[in-house]
C-alpha cells in the first residue's frame, strides 16, 4: 500500500522482529521506540502468564484484571471470531499511534501491512493488488485515527487474496477481520461470504477484496 501524500517527517524503529515506519511531526523517534517496546513487553509478559492468549486460534475470555490492551485485543478478536494473537501486530501499531496523537494531530504508523492513520483532511490510499493496477480509495478523517490491515498473497495454507484491505476503528480490529477473511476465502462461495462477513463485524467500516478477476467492496468504501 502506498500513501499518496507527502510525509512531513519520517523515521523507522525496530522492536524485536517488528519494523515500524512512522510519519509524524515533530520528530518523536525515541519516544516512539520506548512506547512500542513497552507495549510489546506488556503483551509478551501477559502471554507467558496466560498461554491460551498466545496459542488459541479461536476467541477466548480473559479476567477483568487483564491489561486494558489485552482486553481490547480479545474483544476485537471475539468480534471477528478469531484468536487474539491475530491482532498482535495491529495492537502494537495502534498503541504507538495513540501515544503519538498526544503530540501531533497528523501521522501515519505502519508495520508490515498495518497502518494507523490520523489525517485532518480526506486522504487517498493506494491498495496494491497482484497482477493489476492499485485501487485508490479515500480515508476519511477521524479524531481517534483509522486502522487499516492489508494483505497481498498471504493466507492460511498458502492460499491468499490477490489484494485485501480492511478499514476499521483500530488496527487490531482490522487485523482480526482480515484473518477472518483469509479463513473464509478458500471455502466454497468464500468470496461473497467474506464480503458479507466484513459487513457484520463490529468496528469494521469497509473492505476491499481482490481474488483473480473478482473485485469486491464491503461497507463504506469510496474509490477515488
KOLTI-938098 format. One record per residue: x, y, z of N, C-alpha, C in turn. Coordinates in steps of 0.05 Angstrom, whole numbers, plus 5000, padded with zeros to 4 digits. Layout:
<sites>
(site (X; Y; Z); (X; Y; Z); (X; Y; Z)),
...
</sites>
This chain:
<sites>
(site (5017; 4976; 5000); (5000; 5000; 5000); (5018; 5025; 5000)),
(site (5012; 5044; 4983); (5028; 5068; 4981); (5011; 5092; 4990)),
(site (5021; 5108; 5008); (5008; 5131; 5017); (5012; 5154; 4997)),
(site (4989; 5165; 4987); (4991; 5185; 4966); (4991; 5213; 4976)),
(site (5007; 5218; 4998); (5010; 5245; 5008); (5039; 5249; 5017)),
(site (5048; 5273; 5016); (5076; 5278; 5024); (5078; 5275; 5054)),
(site (5099; 5261; 5062); (5103; 5256; 5091); (5118; 5280; 5104)),
(site (5108; 5290; 5127); (5121; 5313; 5139); (5148; 5306; 5152)),
(site (5150; 5282; 5163); (5175; 5274; 5176); (5174; 5243; 5179)),
(site (5194; 5230; 5171); (5193; 5200; 5172); (5218; 5189; 5186)),
(site (5213; 5167; 5201); (5235; 5153; 5214); (5226; 5124; 5218)),
(site (5244; 5107; 5225); (5239; 5079; 5227); (5249; 5069; 5254)),
(site (5234; 5052; 5267); (5242; 5040; 5292); (5238; 5009; 5290)),
(site (5254; 4994; 5306); (5251; 4965; 5306); (5248; 4956; 5335)),
(site (5228; 4939; 5339); (5224; 4927; 5365); (5222; 4897; 5361)),
(site (5243; 4882; 5370); (5245; 4854; 5364); (5244; 4850; 5334)),
(site (5224; 4834; 5324); (5223; 4829; 5295); (5203; 4847; 5281)),
(site (5194; 4868; 5295); (5175; 4886; 5283); (5189; 4912; 5275)),
(site (5186; 4920; 5250); (5197; 4945; 5240); (5174; 4964; 5234)),
(site (5175; 4987; 5247); (5153; 5006; 5245); (5163; 5031; 5230)),
(site (5148; 5040; 5210); (5154; 5064; 5195); (5135; 5086; 5205)),
(site (5145; 5108; 5213); (5129; 5129; 5225); (5132; 5155; 5210)),
(site (5110; 5167; 5203); (5109; 5193; 5191); (5095; 5212; 5211)),
(site (5109; 5230; 5222); (5097; 5248; 5242); (5114; 5273; 5245)),
(site (5103; 5293; 5256); (5117; 5318; 5262); (5107; 5329; 5289)),
(site (5125; 5334; 5307); (5154; 5335; 5305); (5166; 5307; 5307)),
(site (5193; 5306; 5305); (5207; 5281; 5306); (5205; 5269; 5334)),
(site (5192; 5246; 5336); (5189; 5233; 5363); (5200; 5205; 5362)),
(site (5223; 5202; 5350); (5234; 5175; 5346); (5239; 5160; 5372)),
(site (5252; 5172; 5391); (5259; 5158; 5416); (5234; 5152; 5432)),
(site (5215; 5171; 5433); (5190; 5166; 5448); (5174; 5144; 5435)),
(site (5175; 5142; 5408); (5160; 5121; 5394); (5172; 5094; 5400)),
(site (5199; 5093; 5400); (5212; 5067; 5405); (5206; 5058; 5434)),
(site (5207; 5076; 5453); (5201; 5069; 5481); (5172; 5059; 5484)),
(site (5154; 5073; 5470); (5125; 5065; 5472); (5121; 5037; 5460)),
(site (5133; 5033; 5436); (5130; 5007; 5423); (5141; 4984; 5440)),
(site (5165; 4988; 5451); (5177; 4968; 5467); (5161; 4962; 5492)),
(site (5150; 4983; 5505); (5134; 4979; 5529); (5109; 4962; 5523)),
(site (5095; 4968; 5501); (5071; 4953; 5494); (5078; 4924; 5486)),
(site (5100; 4921; 5471); (5108; 4894; 5463); (5114; 4877; 5488)),
(site (5129; 4888; 5507); (5136; 4873; 5531); (5112; 4867; 5547)),
(site (5093; 4885; 5549); (5068; 4880; 5564); (5052; 4857; 5552)),
(site (5051; 4855; 5526); (5036; 4834; 5513); (5051; 4807; 5515)),
(site (5077; 4808; 5512); (5093; 4783; 5516); (5091; 4773; 5544)),
(site (5092; 4791; 5563); (5090; 4783; 5592); (5064; 4770; 5598)),
(site (5042; 4782; 5587); (5016; 4770; 5593); (5013; 4743; 5579)),
(site (5024; 4740; 5555); (5023; 4715; 5541); (5037; 4692; 5556)),
(site (5058; 4699; 5570); (5072; 4678; 5586); (5055; 4670; 5610)),
(site (5040; 4688; 5621); (5022; 4682; 5644); (4997; 4667; 5635)),
(site (4988; 4673; 5611); (4963; 4661; 5601); (4969; 4649; 5573)),
(site (4980; 4624; 5571); (4988; 4613; 5545); (4965; 4612; 5524)),
(site (4940; 4610; 5533); (4918; 4609; 5513); (4916; 4635; 5498)),
(site (4925; 4657; 5510); (4925; 4683; 5496); (4943; 4682; 5471)),
(site (4966; 4668; 5473); (4984; 4666; 5451); (4978; 4643; 5432)),
(site (4965; 4622; 5442); (4962; 4597; 5426); (4935; 4593; 5413)),
(site (4914; 4604; 5424); (4887; 4598; 5414); (4882; 4611; 5387)),
(site (4871; 4596; 5369); (4862; 4606; 5343); (4833; 4614; 5343)),
(site (4821; 4611; 5366); (4792; 4618; 5369); (4790; 4638; 5392)),
(site (4767; 4651; 5393); (4763; 4671; 5415); (4766; 4659; 5442)),
(site (4776; 4675; 5461); (4780; 4666; 5489); (4768; 4687; 5507)),
(site (4766; 4681; 5532); (4759; 4701; 5553); (4783; 4706; 5571)),
(site (4785; 4731; 5580); (4806; 4738; 5599); (4793; 4751; 5623)),
(site (4806; 4750; 5646); (4795; 4763; 5670); (4794; 4793; 5668)),
(site (4777; 4805; 5685); (4774; 4834; 5685); (4800; 4849; 5692)),
(site (4818; 4835; 5707); (4843; 4848; 5715); (4865; 4846; 5694)),
(site (4859; 4834; 5671); (4878; 4834; 5649); (4884; 4862; 5640)),
(site (4908; 4868; 5629); (4914; 4895; 5620); (4893; 4904; 5599)),
(site (4889; 4930; 5599); (4868; 4941; 5581); (4873; 4934; 5552)),
(site (4898; 4935; 5543); (4904; 4929; 5515); (4898; 4900; 5509)),
(site (4903; 4882; 5528); (4896; 4853; 5525); (4866; 4850; 5522)),
(site (4851; 4864; 5539); (4821; 4861; 5537); (4811; 4873; 5511)),
(site (4824; 4894; 5501); (4815; 4905; 5475); (4822; 4886; 5452)),
(site (4845; 4873; 5453); (4852; 4853; 5433); (4832; 4830; 5433)),
(site (4826; 4820; 5457); (4807; 4798; 5459); (4780; 4805; 5449)),
(site (4771; 4830; 5454); (4745; 4839; 5445); (4745; 4840; 5414)),
(site (4766; 4851; 5402); (4768; 4853; 5373); (4768; 4826; 5360)),
(site (4784; 4807; 5372); (4785; 4780; 5362); (4759; 4765; 5364)),
(site (4745; 4769; 5387); (4719; 4756; 5391); (4699; 4766; 5371)),
(site (4699; 4792; 5366); (4681; 4804; 5346); (4685; 4791; 5318)),
(site (4710; 4785; 5312); (4717; 4773; 5286); (4717; 4743; 5286)),
(site (4714; 4731; 5309); (4713; 4702; 5313); (4740; 4689; 5306)),
(site (4761; 4701; 5316); (4788; 4690; 5312); (4803; 4692; 5339)),
(site (4827; 4681; 5340); (4843; 4682; 5365); (4856; 4709; 5368)),
(site (4862; 4716; 5393); (4872; 4743; 5399); (4899; 4750; 5387)),
(site (4917; 4730; 5382); (4943; 4737; 5372); (4942; 4746; 5342)),
(site (4920; 4742; 5329); (4918; 4753; 5302); (4917; 4783; 5302)),
(site (4913; 4795; 5326); (4912; 4824; 5328); (4938; 4836; 5339)),
(site (4958; 4819; 5344); (4983; 4828; 5358); (4996; 4852; 5344)),
(site (5003; 4848; 5319); (5017; 4869; 5304); (5001; 4895; 5303)),
(site (4975; 4892; 5298); (4957; 4915; 5297); (4955; 4929; 5324)),
(site (4956; 4913; 5346); (4954; 4925; 5373); (4978; 4943; 5379)),
(site (5002; 4933; 5372); (5026; 4950; 5378); (5025; 4975; 5360)),
(site (5017; 4971; 5335); (5015; 4994; 5316); (4995; 5015; 5327)),
(site (4972; 5005; 5336); (4952; 5023; 5348); (4963; 5038; 5372)),
(site (4977; 5024; 5389); (4986; 5037; 5414); (5007; 5058; 5409)),
(site (5024; 5053; 5390); (5044; 5074; 5383); (5030; 5098; 5370)),
(site (5011; 5092; 5352); (4996; 5114; 5340); (4980; 5131; 5361)),
(site (4967; 5117; 5379); (4952; 5132; 5400); (4971; 5148; 5418)),
(site (4994; 5137; 5424); (5014; 5151; 5440); (5022; 5177; 5426)),
(site (5027; 5175; 5400); (5037; 5198; 5385); (5015; 5219; 5381)),
(site (4990; 5211; 5382); (4968; 5230; 5379); (4969; 5251; 5402)),
(site (4982; 5245; 5424); (4985; 5265; 5445); (5002; 5288; 5437)),
(site (5020; 5284; 5417); (5039; 5303; 5410); (5034; 5316; 5382)),
(site (5019; 5303; 5365); (5015; 5312; 5338); (4988; 5305; 5328)),
(site (4977; 5320; 5310); (4949; 5315; 5301); (4948; 5301; 5274)),
(site (4971; 5297; 5261); (4971; 5284; 5235); (4995; 5265; 5234)),
(site (4990; 5239; 5229); (5011; 5220; 5229); (5003; 5194; 5215)),
(site (5023; 5178; 5209); (5018; 5151; 5199); (5039; 5132; 5212)),
(site (5030; 5110; 5223); (5047; 5089; 5234); (5041; 5064; 5218)),
(site (5061; 5052; 5206); (5057; 5028; 5190); (5076; 5006; 5200)),
(site (5066; 4982; 5200); (5082; 4958; 5208); (5072; 4935; 5192)),
(site (5089; 4924; 5175); (5080; 4903; 5158); (5058; 4913; 5140)),
(site (5035; 4901; 5141); (5013; 4910; 5125); (4993; 4926; 5141)),
(site (5000; 4935; 5165); (4982; 4950; 5182); (4988; 4980; 5181)),
(site (4967; 4996; 5183); (4970; 5025; 5182); (4952; 5038; 5203)),
(site (4963; 5055; 5219); (4947; 5073; 5237); (4950; 5101; 5225)),
(site (4928; 5112; 5217); (4928; 5138; 5203); (4911; 5158; 5217)),
(site (4922; 5182; 5222); (4907; 5204; 5232); (4912; 5227; 5213)),
(site (4891; 5236; 5199); (4893; 5257; 5180); (4872; 5278; 5185)),
(site (4878; 5302; 5179); (4858; 5324; 5184); (4841; 5328; 5159)),
(site (4849; 5318; 5136); (4834; 5320; 5111); (4831; 5293; 5099)),
(site (4812; 5291; 5081); (4808; 5266; 5066); (4835; 5258; 5052)),
(site (4841; 5233; 5052); (4868; 5224; 5043); (4865; 5201; 5024)),
(site (4880; 5201; 5002); (4879; 5179; 4983); (4899; 5157; 4991)),
(site (4890; 5132; 4988); (4907; 5109; 4995); (4906; 5089; 4972)),
(site (4930; 5080; 4963); (4931; 5061; 4941); (4933; 5033; 4952)),
(site (4914; 5017; 4946); (4913; 4989; 4955); (4925; 4971; 4933)),
(site (4947; 4959; 4938); (4960; 4942; 4918); (4945; 4917; 4912)),
(site (4946; 4908; 4887); (4934; 4882; 4881); (4953; 4867; 4861)),
(site (4956; 4842; 4865); (4974; 4826; 4849); (4963; 4823; 4820)),
(site (4980; 4829; 4801); (4971; 4826; 4773); (4954; 4848; 4762)),
(site (4953; 4871; 4776); (4936; 4893; 4766); (4945; 4919; 4778)),
(site (4933; 4940; 4769); (4939; 4967; 4779); (4927; 4970; 4807)),
(site (4939; 4986; 4824); (4928; 4991; 4851); (4900; 5003; 4849)),
(site (4885; 5000; 4871); (4859; 5012; 4873); (4861; 5035; 4893)),
(site (4855; 5058; 4885); (4857; 5082; 4902); (4831; 5087; 4916)),
(site (4832; 5087; 4943); (4808; 5092; 4959); (4813; 5117; 4977)),
(site (4792; 5126; 4989); (4793; 5150; 5006); (4791; 5143; 5035)),
(site (4809; 5154; 5051); (4808; 5151; 5080); (4797; 5177; 5092)),
(site (4775; 5174; 5107); (4762; 5197; 5119); (4776; 5205; 5145)),
(site (4776; 5230; 5152); (4788; 5239; 5178); (4772; 5227; 5201)),
(site (4786; 5220; 5222); (4774; 5210; 5247); (4793; 5218; 5270)),
(site (4782; 5232; 5290); (4799; 5243; 5311); (4815; 5222; 5325)),
(site (4804; 5198; 5328); (4818; 5176; 5343); (4836; 5160; 5324)),
(site (4837; 5166; 5299); (4853; 5152; 5280); (4837; 5129; 5266)),
(site (4848; 5120; 5244); (4836; 5098; 5228); (4856; 5075; 5226)),
(site (4846; 5051; 5229); (4863; 5027; 5226); (4859; 5014; 5200)),
(site (4881; 5005; 5187); (4879; 4991; 5161); (4897; 4966; 5162)),
(site (4886; 4944; 5153); (4902; 4919; 5151); (4902; 4910; 5122)),
(site (4925; 4907; 5111); (4927; 4899; 5083); (4942; 4872; 5080)),
(site (4935; 4858; 5059); (4948; 4832; 5053); (4951; 4830; 5023)),
(site (4973; 4819; 5015); (4977; 4814; 4986); (4989; 4786; 4983)),
(site (4971; 4767; 4978); (4980; 4740; 4972); (4989; 4724; 4996)),
(site (4983; 4734; 5021); (4989; 4718; 5045); (4963; 4707; 5056)),
(site (4963; 4681; 5060); (4938; 4669; 5071); (4944; 4643; 5085)),
(site (4924; 4633; 5099); (4928; 4607; 5113); (4930; 4585; 5092)),
(site (4948; 4566; 5097); (4951; 4543; 5080); (4962; 4551; 5053)),
(site (4975; 4574; 5050); (4987; 4582; 5025); (4967; 4595; 5006)),
(site (4942; 4596; 5013); (4922; 4609; 4996); (4916; 4637; 5007)),
(site (4918; 4656; 4990); (4913; 4684; 4999); (4900; 4700; 4978)),
(site (4888; 4722; 4985); (4876; 4740; 4965); (4898; 4754; 4948)),
(site (4890; 4763; 4925); (4909; 4778; 4908); (4910; 4807; 4917)),
(site (4893; 4814; 4935); (4893; 4841; 4947); (4872; 4842; 4969)),
(site (4878; 4854; 4991); (4859; 4856; 5013); (4865; 4880; 5030)),
(site (4845; 4896; 5035); (4848; 4919; 5054); (4823; 4920; 5071)),
(site (4826; 4921; 5097); (4804; 4923; 5116); (4807; 4949; 5131)),
(site (4786; 4965; 5132); (4787; 4991; 5145); (4769; 4989; 5171)),
(site (4780; 5000; 5193); (4766; 4997; 5218); (4773; 5020; 5237)),
(site (4760; 5019; 5261); (4766; 5039; 5281); (4793; 5035; 5293)),
(site (4805; 5012; 5290); (4832; 5006; 5301); (4846; 4986; 5283)),
(site (4872; 4986; 5285); (4888; 4966; 5270); (4882; 4938; 5280)),
(site (4878; 4935; 5306); (4874; 4908; 5317); (4847; 4896; 5307)),
(site (4827; 4913; 5305); (4801; 4904; 5294); (4804; 4897; 5264)),
(site (4819; 4913; 5250); (4824; 4908; 5221); (4840; 4882; 5218)),
(site (4860; 4878; 5234); (4876; 4853; 5233); (4858; 4828; 5238)),
(site (4842; 4830; 5258); (4825; 4807; 5265); (4806; 4800; 5242)),
(site (4793; 4820; 5231); (4775; 4816; 5209); (4790; 4806; 5184)),
(site (4814; 4816; 5179); (4830; 4806; 5156); (4836; 4776; 5159)),
(site (4842; 4768; 5184); (4847; 4740; 5189); (4822; 4723; 5184)),
(site (4799; 4734; 5192); (4774; 4720; 5187); (4768; 4717; 5157)),
(site (4774; 4738; 5142); (4770; 4737; 5113); (4787; 4716; 5100)),
(site (4813; 4714; 5109); (4831; 4694; 5098); (4823; 4666; 5105)),
(site (4809; 4662; 5127); (4799; 4636; 5134); (4775; 4628; 5118)),
(site (4760; 4648; 5110); (4735; 4643; 5095); (4740; 4639; 5065)),
(site (4758; 4654; 5053); (4762; 4654; 5024); (4766; 4627; 5011)),
(site (4781; 4608; 5023); (4785; 4582; 5009); (4760; 4564; 5009)),
(site (4740; 4571; 5024); (4716; 4554; 5025); (4698; 4559; 5001)),
(site (4681; 4540; 4994); (4662; 4544; 4971); (4646; 4570; 4976)),
(site (4644; 4586; 4955); (4630; 4611; 4957); (4643; 4631; 4976)),
(site (4669; 4627; 4981); (4682; 4643; 5001); (4684; 4672; 4995)),
(site (4686; 4680; 4970); (4689; 4708; 4962); (4665; 4724; 4972)),
(site (4641; 4716; 4965); (4617; 4731; 4972); (4612; 4728; 5002)),
(site (4618; 4705; 5014); (4615; 4701; 5043); (4633; 4720; 5058)),
(site (4658; 4724; 5048); (4677; 4741; 5062); (4667; 4770; 5061)),
(site (4655; 4779; 5039); (4645; 4807; 5037); (4622; 4811; 5057)),
(site (4604; 4791; 5059); (4582; 4793; 5078); (4593; 4793; 5107)),
(site (4613; 4777; 5111); (4626; 4775; 5138); (4636; 4802; 5147)),
(site (4650; 4816; 5129); (4662; 4842; 5136); (4640; 4862; 5144)),
(site (4617; 4860; 5131); (4595; 4879; 5137); (4583; 4874; 5164)),
(site (4588; 4850; 5176); (4576; 4843; 5202); (4594; 4847; 5225)),
(site (4620; 4849; 5221); (4640; 4851; 5243); (4639; 4879; 5255)),
(site (4634; 4881; 5281); (4634; 4908; 5294); (4661; 4922; 5290)),
(site (4659; 4949; 5288); (4682; 4967; 5285); (4695; 4966; 5258)),
(site (4686; 4949; 5240); (4696; 4949; 5212); (4680; 4969; 5196)),
(site (4693; 4988; 5182); (4679; 5007; 5167); (4678; 5001; 5137)),
(site (4696; 4984; 5128); (4696; 4977; 5099); (4718; 4957; 5092)),
(site (4717; 4947; 5068); (4738; 4929; 5060); (4739; 4926; 5029)),
(site (4762; 4918; 5019); (4766; 4913; 4991); (4779; 4885; 4989)),
(site (4767; 4868; 4972); (4778; 4841; 4969); (4782; 4836; 4939)),
(site (4806; 4827; 4931); (4812; 4820; 4904); (4821; 4791; 4902)),
(site (4807; 4775; 4886); (4815; 4747; 4881); (4813; 4743; 4851)),
(site (4836; 4740; 4838); (4835; 4737; 4809); (4822; 4761; 4796)),
(site (4802; 4756; 4779); (4787; 4777; 4765); (4764; 4788; 4782)),
(site (4761; 4778; 4806); (4738; 4787; 4823); (4748; 4809; 4841)),
(site (4733; 4831; 4841); (4738; 4854; 4858); (4713; 4860; 4874)),
(site (4714; 4860; 4900); (4691; 4865; 4916); (4695; 4886; 4938)),
(site (4674; 4900; 4945); (4675; 4921; 4965); (4654; 4915; 4986)),
(site (4661; 4920; 5011); (4643; 4917; 5034); (4642; 4943; 5049)),
(site (4619; 4950; 5061); (4617; 4973; 5077); (4620; 4999; 5062)),
(site (4630; 5019; 5076); (4633; 5046; 5064); (4661; 5049; 5053)),
(site (4664; 5044; 5027); (4690; 5048; 5014); (4686; 5066; 4990)),
(site (4700; 5088; 4990); (4698; 5107; 4967); (4723; 5104; 4950)),
(site (4718; 5097; 4924); (4740; 5095; 4905); (4746; 5122; 4894)),
(site (4771; 5130; 4895); (4779; 5157; 4885); (4781; 5156; 4854)),
</sites>
